[in-house]
């Protein structure tokens, strides 16, 4: 099991996510982002706006996703 924070995944806080795969951790981050969106958290909304800009370019989004997957894969087991 590995750990990444919201900030490591492009978010705005130090909340930790734990998962065995990058897909699992990405899903946890997405759920957290939706909760922060519904709560109107300004810091997370700003981070989401940056991600939306990134998503306008398929190449940039693919590179970001691949870089984050490599970062996840390189992390030591945390639990």
Backbone as JSON, one array per atom type, in Angstrom:
{
  "sequence": "XXXXXXXXXXXXXXXXXXXXXXXXXXXXXXXXXXXXXXXXXXXXXXXXXXXXXXXXXXXXXXXXXXXXXXXXXXXXXXX",
  "N": [[0.84, -1.17, 0.0], [0.51, 2.23, -0.78], [1.07, 5.75, -0.21], [-0.22, 8.93, -1.02], [-0.53, 12.48, -1.13], [-3.18, 14.91, -1.27], [-2.14, 17.3, -2.34], [0.09, 16.27, -3.76], [-1.22, 15.13, -5.83], [-2.16, 17.19, -7.3], [-3.94, 18.71, -5.9], [-5.1, 20.7, -3.09], [-4.53, 20.34, -0.4], [-3.24, 18.58, 2.53], [-4.33, 16.09, 2.86], [-4.21, 12.59, 3.17], [-4.08, 9.83, 0.97], [-4.48, 6.36, 0.65], [-3.51, 3.49, -1.1], [-3.38, 0.52, -3.17], [-2.97, 0.67, -5.85], [-2.37, 2.98, -8.56], [-4.69, 3.74, -9.85], [-6.65, 3.34, -7.89], [-5.9, 5.25, -5.97], [-6.19, 7.56, -7.44], [-8.94, 7.56, -7.8], [-9.82, 7.92, -5.17], [-8.82, 10.47, -4.73], [-10.3, 11.9, -6.61], [-12.89, 11.61, -5.55], [-12.57, 12.99, -3.14], [-12.02, 15.51, -4.18], [-14.5, 16.1, -5.36], [-16.07, 16.28, -3.07], [-14.9, 18.51, -1.86], [-15.46, 20.41, -3.79], [-18.26, 20.53, -3.63], [-18.41, 21.55, -1.08], [-17.49, 24.04, -1.53], [-14.84, 24.82, -1.22], [-12.34, 27.11, -1.46], [-9.55, 26.92, -2.03], [-9.3, 24.35, -3.1], [-11.01, 24.63, -5.27], [-9.55, 26.42, -6.84], [-7.35, 24.79, -7.45], [-8.67, 22.87, -8.94], [-9.43, 24.38, -11.15], [-6.93, 24.78, -12.34], [-6.38, 22.16, -13.09], [-8.42, 21.77, -14.94], [-7.57, 23.45, -16.99], [-5.28, 22.1, -17.76], [-6.45, 19.8, -18.75], [-7.41, 20.57, -21.18], [-5.59, 20.03, -23.11], [-4.89, 17.08, -24.59], [-2.41, 15.79, -24.78], [-0.92, 17.04, -22.75], [-2.41, 16.3, -20.5], [-2.18, 13.52, -20.57], [0.59, 13.28, -20.21], [0.81, 14.38, -17.62], [-0.72, 12.53, -16.15], [0.76, 10.16, -16.59], [3.21, 10.91, -15.42], [2.42, 11.21, -12.73], [1.63, 8.6, -12.19], [4.11, 7.31, -12.41], [5.4, 8.55, -10.27], [3.82, 7.57, -8.14], [4.38, 4.81, -8.43], [7.08, 4.79, -7.75], [7.13, 5.29, -5.08], [7.76, 4.24, -1.69], [6.38, 1.4, 0.05], [3.86, 2.23, 2.35], [2.24, 1.29, 4.32]],
  "CA": [[0.0, 0.0, 0.0], [1.29, 3.46, -0.9], [0.37, 6.95, 0.24], [0.02, 10.21, -1.7], [-1.39, 13.53, -0.59], [-3.99, 15.7, -2.2], [-1.21, 18.2, -3.04], [0.89, 15.51, -4.72], [-2.09, 14.8, -6.95], [-2.63, 18.42, -7.92], [-4.94, 19.34, -5.06], [-4.78, 21.87, -2.28], [-4.35, 20.08, 1.03], [-2.34, 17.49, 2.9], [-5.07, 14.86, 3.12], [-3.49, 11.43, 2.65], [-4.82, 8.74, 0.36], [-3.72, 5.11, 0.7], [-4.04, 2.54, -2.08], [-2.46, -0.45, -3.75], [-2.74, 0.99, -7.26], [-2.55, 4.39, -8.89], [-6.11, 3.95, -10.18], [-7.39, 3.46, -6.63], [-5.58, 6.52, -5.33], [-6.79, 8.6, -8.27], [-10.38, 7.55, -7.51], [-9.98, 8.54, -3.85], [-8.57, 11.9, -4.92], [-11.45, 12.43, -7.34], [-14.0, 11.68, -4.6], [-12.24, 14.09, -2.24], [-12.2, 16.74, -4.95], [-15.94, 16.35, -5.5], [-16.54, 16.73, -1.76], [-14.41, 19.88, -1.66], [-16.22, 21.23, -4.73], [-19.59, 20.71, -3.04], [-18.25, 22.39, 0.11], [-17.09, 25.36, -1.98], [-13.5, 25.11, -0.71], [-11.7, 27.97, -2.46], [-8.23, 26.42, -2.42], [-9.51, 23.21, -3.99], [-11.6, 25.13, -6.52], [-8.44, 26.97, -7.63], [-6.59, 23.64, -7.96], [-9.5, 22.25, -9.99], [-9.33, 25.23, -12.34], [-5.65, 24.47, -12.97], [-6.52, 20.85, -13.72], [-9.27, 21.94, -16.12], [-6.72, 24.01, -18.03], [-4.43, 21.0, -18.2], [-7.27, 18.84, -19.48], [-7.69, 21.09, -22.52], [-4.62, 19.42, -24.0], [-4.81, 15.64, -24.36], [-1.01, 15.44, -24.56], [-0.52, 17.52, -21.42], [-3.1, 15.5, -19.5], [-1.56, 12.2, -20.6], [1.9, 13.41, -19.58], [0.59, 14.56, -16.18], [-1.18, 11.25, -15.61], [1.89, 9.23, -16.62], [4.17, 11.37, -14.42], [1.88, 10.89, -11.41], [1.7, 7.14, -12.05], [5.52, 6.99, -12.13], [5.65, 9.0, -8.9], [3.19, 6.58, -7.28], [5.13, 3.54, -8.53], [8.39, 4.93, -7.13], [6.97, 5.47, -3.63], [7.89, 3.03, -0.88], [5.14, 0.99, 0.72], [3.68, 3.05, 3.54], [1.46, 0.58, 5.35]],
  "C": [[0.9, 1.24, 0.0], [0.41, 4.65, -0.53], [0.77, 8.14, -0.63], [-0.94, 11.22, -1.09], [-2.19, 14.19, -1.71], [-3.08, 16.62, -3.02], [-0.39, 17.47, -4.09], [0.09, 15.19, -5.98], [-2.73, 16.03, -7.58], [-3.66, 19.17, -7.11], [-4.38, 20.43, -4.18], [-4.5, 21.59, -0.81], [-3.44, 18.87, 1.26], [-3.06, 16.2, 3.25], [-4.33, 13.7, 2.45], [-4.46, 10.38, 2.12], [-3.92, 7.51, 0.36], [-4.35, 4.12, -0.28], [-2.94, 1.6, -2.56], [-2.16, -0.17, -5.21], [-2.97, 2.48, -7.49], [-4.02, 4.68, -9.2], [-6.95, 4.13, -8.92], [-7.15, 4.82, -5.98], [-6.18, 7.68, -6.12], [-8.29, 8.69, -8.0], [-10.66, 8.2, -6.16], [-9.81, 10.06, -3.95], [-9.75, 12.57, -5.61], [-12.65, 12.6, -6.4], [-13.79, 12.85, -3.63], [-12.46, 15.43, -2.94], [-13.68, 17.1, -5.12], [-16.53, 16.85, -4.18], [-16.13, 18.18, -1.5], [-15.13, 20.86, -2.59], [-17.59, 21.55, -4.14], [-19.53, 21.61, -1.81], [-17.85, 23.82, -0.26], [-15.72, 25.79, -1.48], [-12.7, 25.87, -1.77], [-10.35, 27.46, -2.93], [-8.37, 25.24, -3.38], [-10.13, 23.64, -5.31], [-10.51, 25.71, -7.42], [-7.61, 25.84, -8.23], [-7.36, 22.96, -9.09], [-9.45, 23.06, -11.28], [-8.03, 24.98, -13.08], [-5.73, 23.13, -13.71], [-7.39, 20.95, -14.98], [-8.48, 22.53, -17.28], [-5.83, 22.93, -18.63], [-5.2, 20.03, -19.09], [-7.62, 19.31, -20.89], [-6.74, 20.5, -23.56], [-4.5, 17.94, -23.66], [-3.38, 15.21, -24.06], [-0.55, 15.84, -23.17], [-1.16, 16.67, -20.33], [-2.49, 14.1, -19.43], [-0.2, 12.24, -19.92], [1.74, 13.55, -18.08], [0.22, 13.23, -15.53], [-0.03, 10.25, -15.54], [2.95, 9.6, -15.58], [3.7, 11.01, -13.02], [1.89, 9.38, -11.16], [3.13, 6.71, -11.72], [5.88, 7.39, -10.7], [5.06, 8.0, -7.9], [4.0, 5.29, -7.26], [6.47, 3.61, -7.81], [8.31, 5.09, -5.61], [7.2, 4.15, -2.89], [6.51, 2.64, -0.31], [5.05, 1.73, 2.04], [2.94, 2.34, 4.65], [1.74, -0.9, 5.22]]
}
